Amino acid sequence: MRLTEDKVRRIAERLHDELAERGLLAYRDQPGQRPSDGRALRVKAIYDAIVADLKIEEEIDAEVERILATYSREIKGTERDILFRKHKEEVARKRGYIL
């Protein structure tokens, strides 16, 4: 994963807090539940969604690396970057994943 777990957690917390501040989160805390417990569960759900998304992108990157490895010659520099991006967009589109 490109981001550490700590960074993803902080992103999830900031995203939650920003959405809550703007009134874009609709939720109800369970009866008898402390508000901080509900926040922790919502942040965990956001964290899990971010991690799942990053794992999908890692799988796509690995598939693109396999595709590039099949080329008959070694690809370097800008050409590799362009081909990587092109194949990544194609693989993502085939999987129904939006980059």
C-alpha positions, 0 to 999 in steps of 0.5 A: 500500500502506498499510504501507511495505515496511520495516514489512512486512519488520519485521512478517514478521521479528517474526512469524517469530521469534515463531512460531519461539520458540513452536515453531509453525514446522516447517522444515528447513534445507537441507544446507550452508545456514547457519541465517540463510539459511533464516531469510531465506528464511522471512521472505521467504515471510512478507513475500510473503504479507503483500504479496499480501494487501495487494494484494488488499485494495487491489483490493477498495478500488478496486472499492468506490471505483468502486461509490461513484462510481456513486451519483447524489449525493455521499456524505460523512462517516459515511454514506460510511464505512458504505457503504464498509464495507458494499460492501467486505464484500460485494465481499470475500465475493464474491471469497472473501476474508476481511477 
